[in-house]
Amino acid sequence: MKMFLRIVLTTALIKQVYMQLVSDQSCSPSCLFDEVCVQDCECNPSFYSNADPVQFLKIEPLCTPQQVIINITACLEKWLNSTGFLLPDKYQQGSPCLNSTYRPTAGVLSYVFNFQSANTACDPEVTINETHVSYSIDVLYKYDTEDRLVILYNDVRVTYVCAYPLFFSSSLSLTAEVMTRMSLFRFSNYTVPYTSSDFPLNMTKDQALYIEAIGDGTDPNMFSLKVVDCYATLTSNFSNCAKKFIIISSCLKPNTTGVDIVMNGNSTVTRFSIMLFQQVSKSEVYLHCSFAYCEGSCIPQCNARRSGTLYTELHTAGPFILSTP
């Protein structure tokens, strides 16, 4: 029976590890961690001496939206070839998620594994908990036994895992963000957005706000976005005790007029409109809306049990000021 070794590697979102530990500063550009500087950077002959291939295949992946990237140095590539291991692009049957290769810098070859749902050949394992969604893909480093009298190694199967936090602050500067963008528009076809320079925004009692939320960085074939709650307060503090709810648990209060939920829970785009000053009796308010991701479709059934969601993200807009005739 053919045997193989299995390694499981996990990384947090967007933890980028480029293999650029320097062994000698006298070469320019600097040598990689498995090189030495002679006149130029050359492979360190002792680095992989009597090495266990499992040790060097524990490569921490780089996670980007819907992709896992594995960086292999030229020296490691050379050593794996010399020991008889086939890299993923040489045996794609063992790595169906492999999408492409490229060289981001001298001496490094990047393997890009695409696990988005459009790649039907790739079947990642998806796990979701209260804080993260994780994608696991298997990569087989096959040991080529052809024409070998002595079999020194087994195949090595590595499971690379990218774990993405379910909530991201839009203020974070990350290599990739998974977040919700809420925009306010002037017209019912959701064109001509309001900008920060438009606030405080004067509105008439019968004027509608056209609100759109878009989920960025998520696979639209796997997740949907829905509005959960919308409420008005007298200040920008979303936890203000005096809340006037307009949308509750993705549904309207009975006998509500001036609110229209157009698109909700069947894609990564949510659209609805609110005649804000038909809902509140105050002349200056802030609007707070929360949105939730769910796995698959989660079109609200307002008279039924609520469907499960992954996390909720809150957005605030305002102030809005009632214009008097």
Secondary structure as UniProt FT lines:
FT   STRAND          4..11
FT   TURN            13..14
FT   TURN            25..26
FT   TURN            33..34
FT   STRAND          35..37
FT   STRAND          41..43
FT   TURN            45..50
FT   HELIX           53..56
FT   STRAND          62..64
FT   TURN            65..66
FT   STRAND          67..73
FT   HELIX           74..83
FT   STRAND          85..86
FT   HELIX           88..90
FT   HELIX           92..94
FT   TURN            96..97
FT   STRAND          98..105
FT   TURN            106..107
FT   STRAND          108..114
FT   TURN            117..118
FT   TURN            120..121
FT   STRAND          125..128
FT   STRAND          132..143
FT   TURN            146..147
FT   STRAND          155..165
FT   TURN            170..171
FT   STRAND          179..185
FT   TURN            188..189
FT   HELIX           196..198
FT   STRAND          201..203
FT   TURN            205..206
FT   STRAND          209..216
FT   TURN            220..222
FT   STRAND          223..233
FT   TURN            238..239
FT   STRAND          244..248
FT   TURN            249..250
FT   STRAND          251..252
FT   TURN            254..255
FT   STRAND          259..263
FT   STRAND          269..274
FT   HELIX           276..279
FT   STRAND          284..295
FT   TURN            302..303
FT   STRAND          311..322
//
